[in-house]
Amino acid sequence: MAAKRILIVEDNTSLAAGLRYNLELEGFAVSLAEDGRAAVQLVGELRPDLVVLDLMLPGLDGFEVLERVRASGHRMPVLILSARGEEADKVRGFRLDADQYVTKPFGLLELLERIKALLRRADAVGGTPAGAGNRAHAPIAFGRVRVDPASRVVTRDGVPVPLTPKAYDLMLALVRRDGAVATRVELLSEVWGMAADVMTRTVDSHMAELRRKLEDDPGEPRHFLTVWKAGYRFTP
């Protein structure tokens, strides 16, 4: 099996070299980018399995890199690794569809485990859950919306609807519960891997995206419903 490819975007060369050394010891194939523009280019060329992204970069900052990467359709996990630890920075990162946010200074063993967990979850999302048979890839239809899980394409009245990767995963997590209520904590665990620094309002933000793009009236949703003091549920 080919080694998983990781792109480290970090302008601190000694830190980048140290991360590369330790990740290669774990069996990963590692590439480096020292500025934002090089990072965007390398994501397109290398198609890495995961990106470790600093925020304070020359050229384009990390937020701009993440926005361009997601706008280009790349869905690989992105772990932000930054000295910027303000809540506003974390919220902005998650709204741009980061998967994890780790602040510097950080514990190396914890970082390695987070990276491995993100890669395991990406593999699980890309495959068919055990015992699910063909159901995991069966088309889904509700209202004016059709979802093709095999290609991750969502259309509304036949027109493609661009969803961020996390909003798409959140949608599937709810749809596949067949009407059962999911708490915010359950959704954080399933979609985000229950990162300690992912706030529950991140779920609300992505739910707002689903309603805005898939409901006839986002203010009076028919499919993605809030269950007071419990969480969310889906109804077709």
URRAGI-V816052 format. One line per field, one symbol per residue. ss: DSSP state (h for helix, s for strand, l for the rest). burial: I if it has 9 or more other C-alpha atoms within 8 Angstrom, else O. A space follows every 10 residues. Layout:
ss->???
burial->???
This chain:
ss->llllsssssl llhhhhhhhh hhhhhlllss ssslshhhhh hhhhhhllls sssllllsll lhhhhhhhhh hlllllssss ssllllhhhh hhhhhlllls sssllllhhh hhhhhhhhhh hhhhhhllll llllhhhlls ssllssssll llssssllss llllhhhhhh hhhhhlllll lslhhhhhhh hhllllllll hhhhhhhhhh hhhhlllhhh lllsssslll ssssll
burial->OOOIIIIIII IOOOOIOOOI OOIIOOOIII IIIIIIIIII OIIOOOOIII IIIIIOIIOI IIIIIIIIII OOOOOIIIII IIOOOOOOII IOIIIIIIII IIIOOOOOOO IIOOIOIIIO IIOIOOOIOO OOOOOIIIOO IOOOIIIIIO OOIIIIOOOO IOIOOIIIII IOIIIOIOIO IIIIOOIIII IIIIIOOIOI OIIOIIIIII IIOOIOOIOO IOIIIOIOOI IIIIIO
